[in-house]
Amino acid sequence: MGITALFVILVVILIFLVSYIPKLTFRKKIFIAIAALLVCLAVLAFVFATQFGGGREPVQENETLEITK
C-alpha cells in the first residue's frame, strides 16, 4: 500500500503544479492531469502484476514420493 500512497501524493502534487502554470487553458490542465492519472494507474497495475508473482515458481507435487502403509 505504500506504493499506492506514493503515487497518489505524486499525482496531487502534479495537479497543483499544473494548476499554477498561467499559459495553459483549463482544458489542457485537465488533459495533463488525466494523462498523469492514466500513467500512474498503468505503473501501479504493472507493479501489482509483477509483485504478487514474486519470481517464485508454482509448487509442484513430487511424484517420486511414495506413501507406504
Helices and strands as residue ranges (DSSP letters): H 2-19, H 26-51
